[in-house]
Amino acid sequence: MKVIIVGAGVLGVSVARQLALAGETVLLLDQWGVGTGTTATTFAWTNSSRKPDPDYHRLNLAGMEEHARLAEQLRGTPSYFPSGALQWADAANEQRLADNVERLRALGYPAHWVTPDEAARIAGGLRIPAAITSIAHFPGEGYVLPDLFVSNLLADAERHGATCAIGEVVDIDDRSDGVSVTLAGGEVCAGDRVVLAAGRWSERLAARAGIDIPMVTDTGRGAQTVGLLGYARSPELDLRCVIHSPGLNLRPAAGGHTVLQALDLNAAVDPADPPSADGDMASTLARRFSALLPEPGRAPEIDLRVGFRSLPADGRTIAGYASAQSRVYCLVSHSGVTLAPILGRLVAAEISTDREQDLLRAFRPTRFTGVRRSDIEVDQHATGLGAQ
């Protein structure tokens, strides 16, 4: 079977690798290059701590478990780190944290309270402010280095025969006798199946095949799809896990660098006028970051990057064929980094064996059939979009 995968982000490359391992012929296409879309601007925290929908929680748990298995299989420099995560709360947030810890414990999700001294040993090079009143530790969580992770996945896919090429897909022809994609230059690539894993471009491309994939498409100022990340080049820290503190989330990056996220700033981000390195948002990130550093010093050096989330209209993953007759498999998720390993394996299994995978049953695109777009709302609690 020949499978054409449109989109070489973390989901597309994960599926490509698994299909290649299964012996299928795989062509992976991307308009700009591997990992250059949403994958390049993700906080990359692996978790299921803020996914109250039972089906979505189970899928994210499976994603976390699959990361550990995959890490033993991939060659190259390690890109997945089961570091655990800490969530700090002040008086204004302690009840919300307590409620979430209680909920997760009831589900058997590893979560427990730690003292400030214990948290300092777990976190590494950070100062815990005196205003922090409670700290929860989630030892099963972690993070990935997205660029390296995708590179390792692609290298393994290519070792098993997958082909990756640059090409802008402008049309998809879904027929009963096969499926094909047309590139911007006029070239037509034919295959037996197409996997549409084009992230935030999926709705537009699906429509060209007569398929409705409802997504949040607004990319204006303060849109739900818009996010801001800071990449701190200095000071170098011995940060050892993911941190969620009031006003600032942090995760380690390579070389002692740190990725910063302040969700409350997203509402003021305008992609048409991106925040500058010396503007108010950069200053706010630097001030909040400095408040957590163990020693005062010169101002942090922070690069800013505006990203766009791949967000299905209801916030939940889309995975499945557009209809019983379709040869186009649609794959979009807001939780792409956590879910990439498990979606790669399960989607590849459904395509190569035609056997439905139980974990994906709740996420079919057919759930939108007959539903008015105006009646679909993103569940921010289910996706974690509104959580700090």
KEKOL-142521 format. One line per 2 residues: for each residue x, y, z of C-alpha. Coordinates in steps of 0.02 Angstrom, whole numbers, m for minus. Each point is the difference from the previous one (the first is absolute). Layout:
REM residues N
X,Y,Z  ...
//
This chain:
REM residues 388
0,0,0  61,175,m41
m44,133,128  24,186,m31
15,102,159  m35,185,m15
89,94,138  170,m39,77
m33,61,175  14,m112,152
m161,m95,m42  36,m26,m184
178,m59,30  m58,m117,139
m127,m82,m115  128,m9,m141
122,m92,111  m128,m127,59
m65,m33,m175  178,m23,m64
32,m123,142  m155,m94,m57
74,m16,m175  m113,126,m87
64,118,m135  0,174,76
17,172,m80  6,143,125
m36,173,m70  18,170,82
m11,175,m71  151,69,93
91,m142,84  m4,m120,146
m60,72,165  m15,179,m61
m185,28,41  m85,m17,169
133,m123,57  128,141,m1
m100,104,125  m62,m121,132
33,m2,187  23,m189,m23
m60,m57,172  m56,m182,6
m146,m21,118  m181,m43,32
m25,105,156  m125,122,m74
m104,m113,m112  m161,m35,97
m91,m79,m148  19,m188,36
36,m53,m179  125,140,m26
83,m37,168  22,m184,m46
74,46,m168  124,121,78
49,m130,131  35,m122,m140
104,135,m85  107,23,155
28,m188,14  42,m14,m185
132,137,16  97,m110,122
m8,m150,m118  47,105,m151
150,76,88  76,m174,14
m21,m28,m187  59,163,m77
181,28,m45  87,167,18
17,125,140  m137,m22,131
m147,117,m30  m127,m59,129
25,34,185  m116,m77,132
49,138,120  m162,18,95
m86,167,23  m32,117,145
m151,113,19  17,142,124
m150,94,69  m21,160,96
m151,43,108  m103,48,m152
29,m167,m88  24,m128,139
m180,m62,1  0,m29,m187
162,m99,15  m67,m99,149
m159,m45,m95  102,m59,m150
117,m105,106  m148,m82,86
m83,m35,m168  158,m76,m73
36,m107,152  m175,m73,m14
45,m51,m178  163,m80,55
106,137,m81  164,23,96
m12,163,97  57,48,173
42,150,107  180,51,32
82,126,115  93,151,m68
166,m83,42  m50,m159,m92
m62,103,m147  164,96,m7
97,m163,m13  m116,m65,m137
0,163,m100  184,41,1
56,178,m25  m153,102,49
m54,102,151  m172,m35,69
m81,166,51  m66,21,176
m176,29,m69  m12,m183,m55
m115,m91,122  m11,m175,m75
98,m105,m125  m55,m158,m90
116,m123,m85  m53,m102,m152
142,m126,m22  m71,m83,m157
6,156,m107  144,66,m103
48,95,m156  81,m20,m170
119,104,m103  m113,17,m153
130,32,m136  107,m146,56
m150,m113,28  m67,26,m177
174,m19,m73  24,m168,88
m172,m60,m57  34,49,m180
172,m82,m2  m78,m163,59
m142,14,m126  125,25,m141
106,m146,61  m154,m107,m25
m34,65,m175  m109,155,20
32,145,m120  m15,183,52
m18,142,m125  m39,185,m5
m164,32,m89  m152,111,23
m159,m103,m17  m137,103,m82
m130,m134,m35  m52,m173,60
m102,m115,m112  m90,m133,102
m70,m134,m116  m68,m176,20
148,m73,m98  138,98,85
53,170,62  122,131,m63
71,168,48  46,140,m117
149,110,38  17,185,m35
112,m35,m150  m132,m112,m79
78,m167,46  m126,m133,50
46,m135,128  m115,m151,5
m20,m123,141  m116,m118,92
m25,111,153  33,180,50
31,53,180  m45,182,22
111,56,145  20,181,m54
m34,80,169  m87,167,m11
m9,m15,m191  m103,m160,11
m172,78,m15  44,93,m160
81,m151,m82  m140,m117,55
m129,115,m78  84,m24,m170
m41,m184,15  m179,38,51
37,m42,183  m56,108,146
127,8,141  m60,138,117
144,94,78  30,165,88
76,103,m141  8,176,74
181,58,10  m31,180,49
47,91,160  m42,m103,153
m70,m148,m97  m5,m170,85
121,m66,m129  134,130,38
136,m31,128  162,82,53
158,m88,58  160,74,66
167,m86,m26  122,55,135
180,m11,m59  67,65,164
24,m27,139  37,m184,m21
m94,m103,130  7,m173,72
m188,m18,m21  m49,m183,20
m187,m10,m31  m153,91,m65
m60,140,115  m172,82,8
4,151,113  m124,144,18
34,109,m151  135,m105,m84
26,m177,m64  176,m64,m34
82,m152,m76  181,m44,m33
75,18,m173  168,m55,m67
159,81,63  m70,68,162
m127,107,m91  m180,17,58
m167,9,m90  m122,123,79
m189,12,m15  m118,127,78
m175,m46,m55  m78,162,59
104,97,m127  m74,m93,m149
m156,110,m2  107,149,m49
103,m86,m134  m33,62,m177
86,m109,m133  m14,145,m123
105,105,119  108,m124,96
71,54,168  178,64,m9
149,m57,102  3,167,90
m189,24,19  m119,m16,147
m32,m186,m19  184,m41,m5
26,109,154  m142,m89,91
72,m172,m38  173,57,54
m66,72,163  m98,m157,43
147,m110,m46  122,104,102
m113,m18,152  31,m188,m3
187,4,m26  106,m56,147
113,152,m10  m25,176,m66
99,43,m154  m10,85,m167
m165,m2,m93  m41,m165,m87
23,m11,m188  m165,m62,m71
m51,m31,m180  m186,4,m36
m95,m112,m119  m185,11,m46
m81,m167,m36  m168,m62,m63
m87,m149,79  m80,m137,m103
m169,7,84  m151,m106,m51
m164,92,23  m43,m92,161
179,m9,62  11,m190,m11
108,m105,m114  m64,m48,m172
56,m171,m61  m86,m102,m133
m65,m14,m177  m116,138,m59
m133,m131,m41  m20,m187,m23
42,21,m185  142,125,19
184,m40,m26  53,160,91
47,m25,182  m13,164,98
116,30,148  4,161,101
35,29,184  33,141,122
100,m125,107  116,m49,m141
161,m23,99  m77,m107,137
m101,m103,m123  121,m18,m146
71,m171,47  m167,m81,38
m91,81,m147  142,m53,m114
m18,m181,51  m190,m8,6
m31,97,m161  127,m106,m94
m84,m157,66  m172,58,m58
67,42,m173  105,m156,m28
m120,m127,77  m172,83,m20
m32,m44,182  m76,131,113
103,47,153  m107,22,155
93,153,67  m42,97,m159
m185,m41,m7  m55,161,87
101,114,m115  m70,m34,m173
m30,150,m114  m173,m70,m31
m53,68,171  m24,167,m85
m122,m68,m130  m163,96,6
62,117,136  m8,186,m35
167,90,13  m80,129,115
m45,m138,123  180,m60,21
102,81,138  176,m32,60
1,m75,174  143,99,76
1,m107,156  18,m157,m105
145,70,m101  91,95,136
m1,159,m104  m62,106,143
106,m77,137  155,79,71
//
